[in-house]
Amino acid sequence: MSSSITEPSGGSPSFFSKQATIAGPGFSRWMVPPAALAVHLCIGQAYAFSVFNGPLTKVIGITQSAPDDWSLTTLGWIFSLAIVFLGLSAAFAGKWLEHAGPRRTMFTAACCFGGGFLVSAVGVWLHQIVLLYLGYGVIGGIGLGLGYVSPVSTLIRWFPDRRGMATGMAIMGFGGGAMIAAPLSVALMSHFKSATSVGVAQTFVVLGIAYFISMSIGALAIRVPAPDWKPAGWTPPDTSHKMITRNHVHIDEALKTRQFYLIWLVLFLNVTAGIGILGQASVMIQESFKNTVTPAAAAGFVGLLSLFNMGGRFVWASASDWVGRKNIYFVFFVLGAVLYYLVPSFAAAGNIALFVLAYCVILSMYGGGFSTVPAYLADMFGTAFVGGIHGRLLTAWSAAGVAGPVLVNYIRAYEVAHGVAKADAYTMTVHIMAFLLVIGFICNLLVTRVHEKHHMTEAQLAKEL
């Protein structure tokens, strides 16, 4: 992937080049977060994909599943593939997105994510599951990965004084995208449903077009600051006593540092401790408070967790600007471990309020871990390649997406199979989660400044950028 800028015969940079997105004098940096949100609110739809699972099991039968209809286990691979390719695309496109710039990368994400829906719609019409795997899983998953990481480094460069707040605003959108997508998708399927269709294919077409337009608007609106730009009246603070570097580490060099792998473990352990619970929240609260919590109330609990997951992405990341990224993760690991340890006693005492409150705080820190880590990486490795480094670090998310649910589901199944009451089957699981957070605390404690031997010289930086 070339770092050169394609220029037409007139000598001006191409519209999608990085050079063409450099903001002119007087451009307000507050125009950039809405552009990032235009992308993240769209790709956040991934968290709401489960609303299609039921209707997709009735594409042939319409009112009930027919023998040739897809099973839930078959459909489950669509989302899994999307998350796998999110991590892979974010990791492997790291170098390219830094050279290509945010506009080209975000527009590519729009084409992939919107196009993935259109390919999936054809798959529903032809009843070919491989087209759904290819469309939403592979092509859409690539759009997810590129769309997730592409605005991050741009926001960090625009807000050197508020890195955490800036990334929190955008990544909050990913957490909140499902809150828009779920009711919208249900409404569209209801509108298109007929005696011969469950309405999924038509809904995919509408969403694919709508998401392509919204993400393209974000791509067109995005701007990068000039190389010597800084906020008016802002002077870079003295960072000699803090873990914030003014130097830059190349994306390949970052992989040679122990700090990268320690922060990888920090994110992996924080996400593992939250993602498994998020997937089983409804069943967990009903089994913990049998005959007390109704399915409707459990659905409300899931919705509340989503709100805290979304809000935590902004609140915790913003707080990290004041107390430091490393200290915020200390809070995540200490408070999270204590709450996980206490949750079984809240359930045993029948205290629903404390049970709900504990998990709301835990899920806020789960979301906060996602939004704080880009600023953590910028502090450690500089801003020049933070988007690509962040992309490679997101493999921790992919790994946690497997480890978290496996821990929760299989340990619970083992406990129930050996005679443990369902209400008590989560005790060992949450205690293991608490132990994982203790390990995370140790990993975070070991993070130190990156040695200067990894820093790029001015000449090396100029050549790369």
Secondary structure, DSSP 4 states (H G I P E B T S, - for coil): ---PPP--TTSPPPTTSSGGGB--TT--GGGHHHHHHHHHHHHGGGGGGGGGHHHHTTTTTSSS--TTSPPHHHHHHHHHHHHHHHHHHHHHTHHHHHHH-HHHHHHHHHHHHHHHHHHHHHHHHHT-HHHHIIIIIIIHHHHHHHHHHHHHHHHHHH-TT-HHHHHHHHHHHHHHHHHHHHHHHHHHHHHH-BTTB-SHHHHHHHHHHHHHHHHHHHHHH--B--TT---TT--PPP-TTTT--SS-B-HHHHTTSHHHHHHHHHHHHHHHHHHHHHHHHHHHHHHHTTTTS-HHHHHHHHHHHHHHHHHHHHHHHHHHHHH-HHHHHHHHHHHHHHHHHHHHHHHHTT-HHHHHHHHHHHHHHHHHHHHHHHHHHHHHH-STTHHHHHHHHTHHHHHHHHHHHHHHHHHHHHHHHTT--GGGTTHHHHHHHHHHHHHHHHHHHT--PPPGGGBPPHHHHHHH-
